[in-house]
Amino acid sequence: MSFENLKRNRDQISKLVQAAEAAGGSAPAEKKNYGDDRIWKPTVDKAGNGYAVLRFLPATEGVELPWVRYWDHGFKGPTGQWYIENSLTSIGQADPVGELNSRLWNSGIEADKETARRQKRRLHYVANVLVVSDPGNPSNEGKVMLYKFGKKIFEKIMDAMQPDFADEKPVNPFDMWEGADFKLKIRNVEGYRNYDKSEFTTPSALYDGDDSRLEDLYSKLHNLGEFTDPKNYKSYDELKAKLMRVLGEEASAGAPTMVQEVQMNEPATYEVVPPITKEQVEDTSEDDDTMSYFAKLANED
């Protein structure tokens, strides 16, 4: 939509909430972002604590929602090789790792379930943000960047749009006039990044509602459409071949491999939804940084 249409049609909280609730298990995907200078990442001190102020920004013209959601897999196989790929379930297609995990989960064998947990899908969201304050990297301040975050931060966005109490007014965090800054507060809790103290401030207009500055800001938003573009995904066959290499199960004339057995059986009756433990946290930027590093190593193999 144009900037003028954006300003006129700002009552979108119910639409955003409905879209989030209806999203279910499928999700958009992301291009490889190792070294992508559009991606903003928080800086933490030696104690693992960090602070920044962000402002979530609206959807660009032609894009329905101001965020995208995608899944990927990142695990090391018995060969020592890494499998780090976007999941085709992100665009509503069958994915070889998802099929294998479902088969393992339904086997009734605890060791298979543990393997499925190690190979689980990881959830990510991406949105445009204005970096209002970044003490760890002040050169980012004032820039429009892409922020990749997880379930915990998304829950705080949903809480702002759907407050629990009658005396709390719903806020659309993506609105440039009536939205609110987001104070990102990172703590190190038992060796893991914790975002519980992060919070939205009192609603206020960006740039005091100066339309000329807001329109200029709107023109700088990054197009999230690339994250849902099928051309940024490998094919099912390519992913299956990669998975078999990582698992050390190259196709042969012998007995069927674990991956091939999945193909020979009926589809699993339900999707893998393993219990979440702190070892399986999906919401840590630290994990994103680590997996980006391993992705680079995997690509160099």
C-alpha distance (Angstrom), angle and dihedral (degrees) to the residues before:
residue distance angle dihedral
M1 . . .
S2 3.78 . .
F3 3.79 121.0 .
E4 3.81 90.7 -104.6
N5 3.82 91.2 51.7
L6 3.78 89.8 47.6
K7 3.79 90.6 54.8
R8 3.82 93.6 47.0
N9 3.81 96.2 45.1
R10 3.77 103.1 47.2
D11 3.80 101.6 128.4
Q12 3.80 93.9 98.8
I13 3.80 105.2 129.0
S14 3.81 95.2 105.8
K15 3.80 90.6 45.6
L16 3.81 92.1 51.2
V17 3.80 92.6 46.5
Q18 3.80 91.8 49.3
A19 3.79 91.1 48.8
A20 3.80 91.5 50.7
E21 3.81 92.3 48.7
A22 3.79 93.3 45.5
A23 3.79 94.5 48.8
G24 3.79 92.5 87.7
G25 3.76 115.3 170.7
S26 3.78 102.6 -28.8
A27 3.77 122.3 88.8
P28 3.78 145.5 174.7
A29 3.77 121.8 -99.3
E30 3.75 140.9 -127.2
K31 3.76 135.2 -130.2
K32 3.78 117.1 -125.3
N33 3.77 104.7 -76.6
Y34 3.79 103.5 -174.4
G35 3.79 103.5 140.6
D36 3.81 92.8 2.5
D37 3.80 103.8 152.8
R38 3.81 91.1 -160.0
I39 3.80 90.1 70.2
W40 3.81 115.3 90.5
K41 3.79 117.3 -149.0
P42 3.80 126.6 -177.8
T43 3.77 122.0 -115.3
V44 3.79 119.6 -132.1
D45 3.80 130.4 -164.7
K46 3.79 127.5 -124.4
A47 3.79 89.9 -81.8
G48 3.80 90.7 55.6
N49 3.81 95.5 -109.3
G50 3.79 125.1 131.8
Y51 3.78 142.4 171.1
A52 3.80 136.2 -164.7
V53 3.80 139.3 151.0
L54 3.80 118.6 -130.5
R55 3.78 134.8 177.0
F56 3.79 116.0 -148.6
L57 3.80 111.1 -135.7
P58 3.83 133.2 -146.8
A59 3.79 129.4 -99.0
T60 3.78 118.9 -80.1
E61 3.77 123.3 -116.7
G62 3.80 111.9 -68.0
V63 3.82 94.1 16.5
E64 3.79 117.1 105.3
L65 3.80 100.9 -154.3
P66 3.82 132.4 37.5
W67 3.80 91.7 -131.2
V68 3.79 139.3 44.7
R69 3.77 126.8 -147.5
Y70 3.78 126.1 -153.5
W71 3.77 142.8 164.3
D72 3.78 132.3 -138.0
H73 3.78 140.3 173.3
G74 3.78 125.6 -128.5
F75 3.80 120.6 176.0
K76 3.79 141.9 129.2
G77 3.79 118.1 -117.6
P78 3.82 128.9 -144.2
T79 3.83 87.8 -96.6
G80 3.80 90.2 65.0
Q81 3.81 90.1 -113.4
W82 3.80 122.2 124.7
Y83 3.79 126.7 -124.5
I84 3.82 106.4 -154.3
E85 3.78 111.0 160.3
N86 3.79 141.2 133.5
S87 3.79 113.6 -100.8
L88 3.78 117.5 -114.9
T89 3.80 87.5 -141.9
S90 3.80 83.7 77.3
I91 3.80 88.7 74.8
G92 3.79 96.7 35.0
Q93 3.80 97.7 -95.2
A94 3.79 132.6 123.9
D95 3.80 114.0 -91.8
P96 3.82 124.3 -157.2
V97 3.80 94.9 -138.5
G98 3.79 91.4 48.4
E99 3.79 90.7 50.9
L100 3.79 92.0 47.4
N101 3.80 92.2 47.8
S102 3.79 91.8 50.5
R103 3.79 90.2 51.3
L104 3.80 91.2 49.3
W105 3.79 93.2 46.0
N106 3.80 92.3 51.3
S107 3.82 94.9 47.5
G108 3.80 92.6 87.6
I109 3.81 90.5 -131.4
E110 3.81 114.7 123.6
A111 3.81 92.9 -147.1
D112 3.81 89.1 56.5
K113 3.81 90.3 50.5
E114 3.79 90.1 52.1
T115 3.80 89.8 52.1
A116 3.81 89.8 50.6
R117 3.81 89.7 51.3
R118 3.80 91.3 52.7
Q119 3.81 90.1 49.6
K120 3.83 96.4 42.5
R121 3.76 125.5 137.8
R122 3.80 116.2 -97.0
L123 3.79 120.5 -141.6
H124 3.81 122.8 -134.9
Y125 3.79 136.1 172.3
V126 3.81 127.6 -161.3
A127 3.80 127.7 -161.6
N128 3.79 139.4 162.7
V129 3.79 113.3 -102.7
L130 3.76 137.3 -179.1
V131 3.80 108.7 -133.8
V132 3.80 101.7 -134.1
S133 3.80 97.7 171.7
D134 3.79 130.2 6.1
P135 3.82 110.5 167.1
G136 3.78 91.4 178.2
N137 3.81 92.7 55.1
P138 3.83 111.1 14.6
S139 3.81 92.2 178.3
N140 3.83 87.4 75.8
E141 3.79 93.5 60.2
G142 3.80 113.7 115.0
K143 3.81 93.0 17.7
V144 3.80 127.5 122.7
M145 3.79 106.5 -130.0
L146 3.79 140.9 163.0
Y147 3.78 115.4 -102.3
K148 3.79 119.1 -158.8
F149 3.79 113.4 -158.8
G150 3.77 142.3 158.6
K151 3.76 143.3 -125.5
K152 3.82 97.7 -67.4
I153 3.80 94.9 57.3
F154 3.80 91.2 43.2
E155 3.80 89.5 53.6
K156 3.81 89.3 55.9
I157 3.81 89.4 52.6
M158 3.79 90.1 51.1
D159 3.80 91.0 46.8
A160 3.81 89.2 55.8
M161 3.80 91.1 52.3
Q162 3.81 93.6 40.9
P163 3.82 108.2 34.2
D164 3.80 117.7 -168.7
F165 3.79 97.9 -135.0
A166 3.80 133.1 62.9
D167 3.81 93.4 -128.5
E168 3.79 92.3 58.1
K169 3.79 118.0 89.6
P170 3.82 117.5 -140.3
V171 3.80 112.8 -111.5
N172 3.79 127.3 -160.5
P173 3.83 101.4 -142.8
F174 3.82 90.3 -161.9
D175 3.82 94.9 59.2
M176 3.80 113.5 107.3
W177 3.81 93.3 -154.7
E178 3.80 104.7 37.0
G179 3.79 102.3 18.0
A180 3.79 126.7 102.8
D181 3.77 139.4 -123.7
F182 3.80 115.8 -105.3
K183 3.79 118.5 -133.9
L184 3.78 106.2 -150.8
K185 3.79 108.6 -155.2
I186 3.79 117.4 -177.3
R187 3.79 123.3 -168.2
N188 3.77 131.5 179.5
V189 3.80 106.7 -122.2
E190 3.81 115.8 178.8
G191 3.79 90.4 -26.6
Y192 3.81 96.1 -49.7
R193 3.78 132.2 99.4
N194 3.77 112.9 -103.7
Y195 3.82 125.3 -163.6
D196 3.81 100.7 -179.0
K197 3.81 94.6 116.7
S198 3.81 93.9 52.5
E199 3.81 112.3 114.7
F200 3.79 147.5 169.3
T201 3.80 118.4 -110.4
T202 3.81 127.8 -136.9
P203 3.83 110.4 -59.0
S204 3.80 114.5 -95.2
A205 3.79 139.8 158.0
L206 3.76 118.4 -98.1
Y207 3.81 112.9 -115.3
D208 3.83 88.3 4.4
G209 3.80 88.5 -70.7
D210 3.81 94.8 -62.0
D211 3.80 100.4 165.8
S212 3.78 95.2 -159.3
R213 3.80 91.7 56.5
L214 3.80 92.4 41.8
E215 3.79 92.0 51.1
D216 3.80 89.7 51.0
L217 3.80 89.0 50.2
Y218 3.80 91.0 49.0
S219 3.81 90.2 54.1
K220 3.81 90.1 58.6
L221 3.81 97.0 58.0
H222 3.77 116.0 123.4
N223 3.80 117.6 -120.3
L224 3.79 109.0 -111.4
G225 3.80 91.5 -166.6
E226 3.79 91.6 94.9
F227 3.79 89.8 68.2
T228 3.80 90.8 64.2
D229 3.79 97.7 39.7
P230 3.84 110.8 118.2
K231 3.80 90.3 -147.3
N232 3.81 87.6 72.5
Y233 3.80 91.1 62.2
K234 3.77 130.5 81.0
S235 3.78 115.8 -124.5
Y236 3.79 123.1 -99.9
D237 3.82 90.8 -106.6
E238 3.80 92.4 50.2
L239 3.79 91.6 50.1
K240 3.80 92.1 45.9
A241 3.81 91.2 51.9
K242 3.81 90.6 48.5
L243 3.81 91.0 48.7
M244 3.81 92.2 51.1
R245 3.81 90.8 50.4
V246 3.79 92.0 50.1
L247 3.82 91.7 47.9
G248 3.81 92.3 45.1
E249 3.79 91.7 -118.2
E250 3.78 104.0 125.2
A251 3.81 111.5 175.2
S252 3.81 113.1 -92.5
A253 3.80 140.9 161.5
G254 3.81 90.7 -101.6
A255 3.78 130.6 85.0
P256 3.81 117.9 -32.1
T257 3.79 115.6 -86.8
M258 3.79 123.9 -128.4
V259 3.81 90.7 -97.5
Q260 3.80 92.8 47.8
E261 3.79 91.1 50.2
V262 3.79 88.9 58.8
Q263 3.79 88.8 57.3
M264 3.82 91.6 51.4
N265 3.79 96.6 52.5
E266 3.76 131.5 70.6
P267 3.81 115.2 -91.8
A268 3.77 115.1 -84.8
T269 3.77 115.4 -97.1
Y270 3.79 94.5 -125.8
E271 3.76 142.1 16.9
V272 3.80 124.9 -99.9
V273 3.80 109.9 -93.5
P274 3.82 104.2 164.9
P275 3.81 119.8 -173.6
I276 3.79 112.3 -91.8
T277 3.78 119.8 -120.4
K278 3.78 129.7 174.7
E279 3.82 88.3 -96.9
Q280 3.82 87.5 61.1
V281 3.81 99.3 48.1
E282 3.81 110.2 153.5
D283 3.78 96.5 -171.7
T284 3.80 106.2 67.9
S285 3.78 122.0 111.3
E286 3.79 85.6 -158.6
D287 3.80 87.8 65.0
D288 3.81 90.0 48.9
D289 3.80 90.5 53.2
T290 3.80 92.3 47.9
M291 3.79 94.1 48.2
S292 3.81 91.4 47.3
Y293 3.80 87.7 56.1
F294 3.79 92.6 49.0
A295 3.80 89.6 46.3
K296 3.79 88.5 59.0
L297 3.80 90.7 50.2
A298 3.82 90.8 47.8
N299 3.79 91.4 51.8
E300 3.80 90.2 51.8
D301 3.83 92.8 55.7
